[in-house]
Amino acid sequence: MVSEGNNDRIVPATREWISEAAEIIKSGGLVAFPTETVYGLGANGLDEKAVQKIFEAKGRPQDNPLILHVSGIRDAMRYAEVNETAEALMHSFWPGPLTIIMYAACQADVEDIVPAITRANLGTVALRAPLHPVAISLIELAGLPIAAPSANRSGRPSPTTACAVADDLGGSVALILDAGPTTIGLESTVVDVTRDAVAILRPGGVTKEMLAKVVDLFEGDESDLSHRSPGTKHRHYAPDIPLFLWDGEERASFEMAKGVRWCYMGLREPPRDLDTSHRKVIFASIDEYARDLFGKLREFESSGGEIIIAELPDGHNLGGAVRNRLMRAAGS
């Protein structure tokens, strides 16, 4: 039975409910489901009307392409021109938190297989094979690629729990499959493989250091390709109260804390003489920072805090992805 109350669309991610969710997707409806990164808002990625519902539910600009979630390499070859570089990345990191942008496949060189609305009218398509068992089962039972951006209002912190989905989109989805908090907590890494070297357009759980062991990376300016990636063109991840960033050295961010209820999160303690925060979270590791970042942004904004101060970690490994999300959330 579906739970009652404000979260009345949340159901446990059992085989029976996943099967029900697959039927909803096949019939053109919307379902929210967990991946290892964040919760996604899923629809049939080959159905223009179903995909349009994603944009309407999120309030998402239609020039922001969607990621198509597939079962694996063989499935990907139906929807994209998979070159040797893409295949090497798939063998190394799929299933997992890596989205690969490739040229979209065509049917008989006449009709695009993936609708233009899913691709934001681009000649490329973004594909990912998720690792989460619920996502894998949902794709398998639906028997089609699932277009799924994060299941939140456009611009808000991404949801890492079913309740966060319900808070933002509860009335817009038929079901929210609940499998507990996500394990990575940040959206997938997005790479473009349409030229000689691989360009990282959005950092995530598959880090630059990991990618460099498999492929040659483009070291120049990727701005000419950024429009191909979800989550790069418009402001994202922002809480409803102001967010300020601390680099661990300068104290300017803490000037904003004078006379207001402020919340803090980071890997290090804030300056001792300023440690009078309304709420404070010190993460034990960068993995924990990444996993809980969006959840803490949501928690702080509902706690009675007036501003949030977050420490910027260094850019190594997963720290690069955390920095990216914090800077975009702060409008930097």
N, C-alpha and C positions, 0 to 999 in steps of 0.2 A: 504494500500500500504506500502511496505517496505520502510523505510527512505533512503535517498540518501547520498552519500559521504563515508567517511572512515568507518562509522558505518552502512553500507547499509544492514546489516543482522539483525539489531535491529528492533523489531516490538512490538507494545503494547500488553500486556498480556490480551487480550480480549478472550472471549469464543471461537470466531472463530479462532483466532491465536493459542490458546491452542489446539484446535481440529486439526489444521494443524500440529502442533508440534507432537501431539500424532501419527498421521499418519506417519510422518517422522521416529519416533522412531520404530514404528511397521515394517517399511520397511527396518530397519537396519541403519538408519542415526543418526547423532548427533544433539542434541539441547541443548542450554544453557538456564537455567531457574532459577528463584529465589527460595530460601528457606528462612526460618527465620534466618539462620546462615550466609551463603555466597551463591553466585551463583554457581550452579552445572553444570557440563558437562555431559549430560545424553544420555544413549543408552540402548537398550534392554539388561538387565543383564543376560538373558538366551541365548543370541546369541553370540557365540564366535567371529565371524567376526566383529560384531558391537562393542563388548567390545575392540577388538584389535584396533579399530579406536580411542578409547579414549586414549590408551597408546601412539599411534603415534601422535595424535594431541597435547598432552601435553608434549611429550618427557619424559614420566613417566617410571621409572624402573618397569619391570614386576614382581619384587618381592615385590611390594607395593600393598597390597590388596585394593579392591574397596568396598565402602559401597553400599549395595542394598537397595533402597528406596521402601517401601511397604505401603499398605493402612492401615494396623493395625495388631492386634494380630492374627486374623484368617488367614490373608495372610502370616504372618510370619511363622505360623505352617506348611506351605507347603514347606518351604525352610530350616528350621532349627529345631533342637531338642529343643523345648522350655520347659525348666524345671521350677520348681516352683519359683525360684529366678528371672528368666527372666520374667516370667508372672507378678510377683509382681512389677517389675520395669516398665513394659509396662503399667500396670494399673495406675501407679503413674505418669509417665512422657511422655507417648505417647498420642497423637502426640506431638512432641517436639524435642529439641536438644540433644537427647540421642541415641547413637549407641550402640547396644548390640552384643557382639561376643559370638556365640554359636556354637556347633557342627553342621556341615551341614547335612541336611536330605538326605537320599538316597532313590532311587526308587527301590522297590522290592529287597533291599539290594544288588543291583548290580551296578546301574548307578547313579552317582551323579546328582542331579537335577540342582544345580547351577554349571556352568562350572568351571573347574580348573583355567582358566585365570582370572575369576572374583575374585576367592578366593586366587590368587597367589599361587596355588598348595597346599594350606593348607587344613586341615580337618575341619576348622572352616569357618564360614561365618559371616559377619558384616551386621546387619540389622538396619534400622531406619525408623520410620514413621514421616515424616516432618509435621510441623504445618502450613506452609504457604499455603494459599488457592490456589495459582497457582500450586504449587507442588502437592497438593492433587488432583486437577482437572486433571493434566497431568497424574498422575498414574491411576486415575479412567478411563480416556478416552483411555489411551493406553492399559489398561487391563493386564498389566504385570509389574514385578518389574523393576525399573529403576536403573541401575548402574550409580553413579554420584559422582565423585570426584570434587573438586573445579575447576571452569572453568578458569584456568590460566595456563601459562607455568609452568612446574614442577620446584619447587624451588622459584618461585616468590611470592610476597604477594597475598593472596587470594582476589578474586574480590567481592566487595560488591555493585557494580553497573553494569548495562549492558554495559556502556562505557568501564569499566575496562576489561570486557570479550573481547570486540571487540579489544581493544588495544593488548591483548595477543594472542587471538585465532580467530579473526574475519574471517579469510579465511578458517578456518577448520570446521565451523559449518554451518548448513543449516539455522537455525534461532536462534536469541537470544531474548527470551521473557523478556520484560522490565516491571517491576512492581515497579521501584524506588529502593532506597537504602534498603539493608537488615536491620533488626531491632536489631539483636544480634551482628553480625559483626565478630564473631569467629566461627570456625568449631565446630561441635558437640562434646560433651563429649563422650569418648569411654570407655566402661567397658567390662571386660571379666567375664563370669559367668560359666565357665567350671569347677570350683572347689568350695570348700565349701564356701569361702568368695569371695566377688566381688573385682576384681582388677581394679583400674582406670588406664587406659593406656594413655589417653589423656584428660586433663581437658578442660572443656568448659562451656556452659551455664547452664547445670545441675551440680551444684557444689558438692564438697565432703560433705559439711555440709548438703545439701539436700538429697544426697544418704544415708548418715548415719542414717537418720530418717526412712528409709525403709528397708535397708538390712545391713548385717554385711560386713564391708570392710576389705580387706586384707591389713595388715600394713607392710608387708615385702618388699623385693626387687621384683619388677614386671618385671625386665629386661628379664627374661626367656620367658615372654609372649609378649613383646613389638613388636615383628615381626608380630604379628597377627593384629596389628592396623595400619590403614592408618595414615600417617603423623608423624611417629616416627622413621623410619629407616634412612631416608635421610634428607639432609638439606632442610628446607622449609622457606617460608615467607620472603626471603631476598630481600631487595631493591637493586638497581644497584649502590648505593653509600654506603660507609662504615657506619655501625651502631654501636654506642657505648652506653653503658648502665650506668646510674647513680643511685646509691642506696640512694641518698638523703643526704649522709654524706660525703664520700670521694670525692675529687675534681679531681681525676686523669683523669676521662673521659674528663673533660674540658681542659686538657692540649692539647688534640687533636684539640681543636678549635682555637688555636692560629694561626693567619695569614690565616685562611680559612673562607669561607662562610659556617656557620653552622646553622642547623635547630634544634629546640628543641620542644619536647612535653612531657607532664607529668601532674600530679595533682598539683604539687607545682611549684612556680617560681624557675628558676635557681638562683644560687648565684648572688647577686646584682652587684658585681663588674665585673661579666662576662656577664651581660645581654646586649650583643651587637649582638644578634643572627640575622641571615639573615631572618629566619622565626621562629615564636614561637606560640605554641598552648598550652593553659592551659585548661585541661578538668574539667568540673564541677563535675563529678562523675566517679566512676569506670565503671559504665554502659556505659557512653559516651566514655570513653577511649577504652573500648572493641569494641563498635560499630564503632568507627572512626579510629581505629588503622591502619588497612591495607590501608584505603583510604588516610590517612596522609602520610604513608610511600611512596605511589605512588606519592602523590602531592609534597612532599619534593624533591624526586629524579628528578622531572621534573621542579623544581623551579629555578634551577641554584645553589642550595646548593651543597656543596662538601662533607659534612658529616652530619649525623643525630645523635643527642644525645637524648636518651629517658629515662625517669625516670622509674625505676623498682618499681611497687607498692608492697605492702605487699602481702602475699600469702593467705589471707583470702577470702573466697567466690569467686567472679568472678576475684579478683586480682590474684589468682593462675593461671587461664587460660591466663590472659594478660602476666604475668611473663613468662609462658611457651613459648608463641609465640615470645616474645621479645628475650629471650635467644636463641631460635632456629634461629631466624632471624639474630642475631649477631654472630652465630656460636659458642655460649658458650656451 
